[in-house]
């Protein structure tokens, strides 16, 4: 056992050594470098949004944005380029960027500017490429002029893009019409069944194809890349295809039951000395496709065409959601992400259409 005096001396020496040991100082984390983010594919006719992180600028910094055209820039000073008109400076803002396919939250300053007078695009072009350069002043260092250079972006020219889209879609439709008329007298046979009646699910699928294809082409030639396609839009197209598949199964079942009924009647008529002519259960072929076929169906029992409320409801709902999709995509400048509630309502509408077909098949 150590003597008390020796233990006390050892404790004093230990505390003195600890006091002389230098305490490691924490290394300050480096301040992230300022960077500018300008969303690609914005329209020159609309206010341009620019994000700066992690800086919080305000009106005292007098931010100036210039857009350098890549193809027509012949050198010279950057200050010779016209500057965009500043509309709003909003510090302490949050936004989301997509990096390597993953959403990343950022914080900093939002700038909204008007580039209509400072950046011109030829009237025949749907888009033009430019490099954004942002400068501002520092009140603490008046002689310095910080500068940020962003990634090259595409700026869209809306109405020329609309004209090119319409011309392309019309040309494609005329080509399909020419191809269809090689076999049939009218292009309406493309959305008709084997009995020459216009098919509702085929027409719906064709309408969605034209609407979605037009918007994808429009924003594709503005951004010069494939635009982001929302999952709800893919689900809507999938519902149309699924409705078509179920409708085809119901039509095939109906046709088979009609053939079996006709065969049974023929056998019964053969065994009867004075057979009666049995009316056909299958609908007679239509002379040509008509729009009225979309909201009507043939009843084999009364041998007449009757209006169908489920078909009319499906036509009405499809027209409403198609108009909303085109208008919202037009105004937002990107493909509209259809709310999932509307996708569900579309599914309910198509379920009613399939149920009506099942009821018609069960009547045979």
N, C-alpha and C positions, 0 to 999 in steps of 0.2 A: 504494500500500500504506500502511495506517494505521500510525503509529508505535506501538510497544509500550505507551508510557505512555498514549497516547490510548485505545487498546483496553481497557486495564485500568480507566481512569476510566469508560468507557462501560459496562463490565460491572458496576462498583460501583453506578452510577446505576440501571441496569436492575433489579438485585436489590433495591435500596432501594424502587423504585416498586412492585415486585411485593409486597414486604412490607407496604406501606401500603394496597394494594388490599384492601378488605374481602371476606372469603370468604363467599359466600352460604350461609346456614343452611338446612338441610332443614326443610320445613314438616311438622310432625307430622300423620299421617293422623288424621282425626276418628274417634273411637270410635263404632262403630255403635250406634244406639239399641236399647234392649231391646224385644223384642216377644214376644208370647205366641201360640202356635199350639195350638188345640184341634181335633182331628179331628172332622168333622161326622158325625152319624148314630150316635154311640155310644149304648149302652143304659144307662138309669138303673140297671137291676138289676145291671149289671157295673161294675167299677172304672173311673173316668174317668181318661183319660190327658191330661196337660197338658204342653206343652213350652215352655220359656223359653230364648230365645237373645239374646245370647251369654253371659248371666250364668250363674254357677255358684253356685247357692244350696245351703244345707245346713240341717240341723235348727236351727242357731243363728239362722237368719233367720226361723224360724217362719212359713213361707208360709201364707196363708189364701186359699181360693178360695170365692167366692160366686157363685151363679147367679141372675141377675135375670130373672124371667119377664116377657116383653114385654107380654103381654095383661093380666095381673092386677096389674101393678105400679102402685100408687097414690101413688107419691112417698114422701118420707121419707128418712131416712138409710140409706145402704147398709149400715152396721153393724147395722141392725135385722134384716137378712136372716140366716137361719141359715147357718153356714159348713159346708162339706163336711169330712168327717173325713179327716185326712191319714193315708195308709197308708205311703207311701214317698217319700223325697227322694233322687234319684240325680244328682249333678253329673257333668260331663265325659261326657255321653252324645252319641251320634250318631244322627240320624234323617234321613229323606228327606221333603221336602215337594214337592208338585206345584204349580208356578207357571206359568201360561199353557201348561199341557200338558207342561211340561218338569220332570224330577226335579231337585231342588236339595238338596244335602247341607247340613245344619245341625248345630251343636254347641252344647251348653248343658246345661240341667237338665231331667230328667224327673220329673214329679210324678204320683203315682198316688193318687187320692182316692175316697172313698165318698160318693155323692150321694143315696143312697136316703132318708135322713132329712131332708135339707135341700132337696130339690126333688121335688115331687109332681106327677104327671100324672093327670088324671081317668081313671077306669077305662075309659071308652068311647073314649078318644083313643089313637091309635097313636103320636103324636109331639107334642112341644111345643117351642116356640122360646124360647131364653134367651140372655142376654149374660153371658159369664164375666168376672169382675173378680177380679184377683189382687193381694193386698197382702202385704207382708213388712216386717220390721224390719232396720235396718242397725246392727250392733253399734258401728260407728264414729260413728254419728249417731243416738242413741236417740230423739230427738224427731221425727225425720223418718219418714214412712211412705210408701215408694215404692208406686206403684200402676200396674197395667197393665190395660187394657180390651181384650178380644179381640173378634173379629168375632162377630156372632150365629150361633148354631149350633142344630141340631135334635137333641134328645135323644129316643131312642125308648123306647116302652113295649111290651115284647116280646109278651106274651100277647094284649093287645088286637089287635096287628098280626097275630098268627097267626090269631085268630078272624075278622078281616076278610078275610084272605087265603083261608082255607078257605071262607068264605061266598061270596066272589066266584068262586073256582074251581068250586065245586059248582054255583053258578047258571049259569056258562058251560057246564059239561058238560050240565046239564039242558036248556039252550037248544039245544045241538047235538043232544041225544037227541030233543028234540021236532021239530026240523027234519028229522032223519034218518027218523023214523017217519012223516013225511008221504009218503015214497017206499018205505020198506022196513019190515018188521015189527020190526026190531031195529037198535039203534045199532051193533052189531058189524059191520054191513055197511060202515061207514065205513072199517074196517081190513081189508076183504076184497077179493079180486080179482073179476073178472067171473064166475068159476066158483063163487063163494060160499065159497071156501076162505079162512080167515084168512091174511092176508099177514104174514110175519114182519117185513119191512122197513117196512111201513106201521105195524105195531104198535110197532116200535122208535121210529119217528119220532114217533108220537103220544105215547109215554111220555116221550121227551126234551122234547117241546113242553110237556107238562104240568109236568114237573119244573122245567125252566128258567123257564117262565112263572110258576110259583108263587113261586120264589125271587126273581125280578126284581120281582114285585109286592110281596112281603113287604118287601124292603129299599127299594123305591121309596116305599112309604107311611111307612116309618120315616124316611128321609132326605129325602123330598119332592123327589126328583130321580132321574133314571135312574142306577142303580148302574153301576159299571165292570164291563164284561163281558170276562173274560179271553180272550186269543186262543186258548188251548187249548180253551176251551168252544165257541168259534165253529168250530174245526176239527172237534170231535166232531159238531156238528150238520151240518157240511158232509159228513162221512163218511156220515152216515145218508142224506142226500139223494143222494149219489153212489151209495151202495149201492142205493137205490131205483131210480135211473136205469138202472144196469147190470142190475138184476134185471128191470126192465120190458123191456129189450132182449132178455134171455135168454128171457123168457116169450113175447115176440112171435116170436122166431126159432123157439122150440119149437112154437108154434101154426102157423106157416107150414109147418114141416117135417111136422107132423101132417096138415095139409090136402093137401100134396103126396103124402104116402104114401097117404092115403085115395083121392085121385084116381087114382094109379097102380094101386091095387088095383081100383078100380071099372072102369078101362079093361081091366085084365087079366081081370076077371070077365066083361065083355061079350064078349070074344073067345073065352071058353071055353064049350063047349056046356052043361056042368053047373057053373055057378059056385058056389063056396063063399062063404058070408057071411063077410066079413073083419071081425074085431073092431075097434072104434074104438081109435085110438091116443091120442086126447085123453082126459084124465080126465073122468069124468062129473060134472056139477054136483052140489055138495054140497047136502043138504037145507037146512042152515042153518050159519052159521059156528060153530065150536067151538074151544076153547082147544087141544085136541089137534092141530089143524092146524098150530100153530106149531112142532111138533117132528116132523112127519110129512110125507110126500109120497106121491103116487099113482104107482105103477109101471105103465105101460100094457102091459108085456109079460106080467106075471103077473096083471094086473087086480086089484091089491090095494094097500092102503095100507101103507107101510113106514115105520118110524121112521128119522129122519135125525140122525146124530151131529153134523154141522156145524150144523144148526139148533138142536139142544139146547145145543151149546156156545155159540152166539151168544145164546140166551135166558139162559143162566146168566151169561155175562159181562156182558151188558147190565144184568141185575138187580143184580149186585154193584156195578158202577160207578155206577148210579143211586142206590143206597142210600148209597154213600160220598159222592156229590155232595151229596145232601140233608143228611146228617148233618154233614159238614164245613162246608157253607155255614151251617147252623143254628148250629154252635158258634163259628165264626169271626166271625159277624156280617157277612159279605160273601160274594159268590159265590166258590166255591172254584176256585182256579186248578188245574185238573186237570194232574198231571204229564204231560209229553210222552211218557214211557215208557208210561203207561197209554193215551194216545191211539194210540201205535203198536200196542200190543196189541189195541186195539179194531179198528184197521185190519186186523190179521192175522186176527182173528175174522171180520170181514166179508168178507175175501178168501176165506176158506174156504167161506163161505156162497155166494159168487158162483161159486167153482170147482165146488161141488156142483151148482149149477144148470146150469153148462156141461156137466158130465158127463151130467146127465139129458137135455139137449138132444142131445148127441152119440149117445145110445143109439137115438134114433128113426131 
